[in-house]
Amino acid sequence: MVSIDKQNNLKCEVGAKLKDRREQLKMTQRDVAQAIGVAQPVYQRFEKGVFECSYSQLYALCKLFDISADYLLGLADY
């Protein structure tokens, strides 16, 4: 079982990676939100580590950003 602190840290780490990749691609939060089919405030919560994305949203983010889910979860370097 993963502790609450570990879960919160993971959400923040994922959010930071999403933000970094979005900025590398020179996209806005609105661009990403539209591309994956969510409202901009929802995507903003992903980046802040406040809200977890669904499997389908994770898949869409990985495809859009050309990264692996393993990378987002800290299981691989890229």
C-alpha positions in Angstrom: 0.0 0.0 0.0 1.3 3.4 -0.9 1.2 6.1 1.7 -0.8 9.3 1.3 2.5 11.3 1.3 4.0 9.2 -1.4 0.8 9.5 -3.5 0.9 13.3 -3.1 4.6 13.5 -4.0 3.9 11.3 -7.1 1.1 13.7 -8.2 3.4 16.7 -7.8 6.2 14.9 -9.7 3.9 14.0 -12.6 2.5 17.5 -12.7 6.0 19.0 -12.9 6.9 16.6 -15.8 3.7 17.5 -17.6 4.5 21.2 -17.2 8.1 20.9 -18.3 7.1 18.9 -21.4 4.3 21.3 -22.3 6.7 24.2 -22.0 9.3 22.4 -24.1 6.7 22.1 -26.8 5.7 25.8 -26.4 2.1 24.8 -25.7 -0.4 26.6 -23.4 -2.4 24.8 -20.8 -5.4 25.6 -23.0 -3.8 23.9 -26.0 -3.1 20.7 -24.1 -6.6 20.7 -22.5 -8.3 21.0 -25.9 -6.1 18.3 -27.3 -7.0 15.8 -24.6 -10.6 16.8 -24.2 -10.7 18.5 -20.8 -11.3 22.0 -19.6 -8.2 24.2 -19.0 -8.8 24.4 -15.2 -8.8 20.5 -15.1 -5.5 20.3 -16.9 -4.1 23.0 -14.6 -4.9 20.8 -11.6 -3.0 17.9 -13.3 0.1 20.2 -13.5 -0.3 21.4 -9.9 -0.6 17.8 -8.6 -4.1 18.4 -7.2 -6.0 16.1 -9.5 -5.2 12.7 -11.0 -5.9 12.1 -14.6 -7.8 9.0 -15.9 -6.2 6.2 -17.9 -7.6 7.6 -21.1 -6.3 11.1 -20.2 -2.9 9.7 -19.3 -2.8 7.9 -22.7 -3.7 11.1 -24.5 -1.0 13.1 -22.7 1.6 10.5 -23.4 0.7 10.5 -27.1 0.5 14.3 -27.3 3.8 14.8 -25.5 5.6 11.8 -27.1 6.6 10.4 -23.7 5.9 7.2 -21.9 3.7 6.6 -18.9 6.8 5.1 -17.2 8.6 8.4 -17.6 5.7 10.3 -16.1 5.5 7.9 -13.1 9.3 8.1 -12.5 10.0 4.5 -13.7 12.1 5.5 -16.7 14.3 8.4 -17.7 12.2 9.3 -20.8 
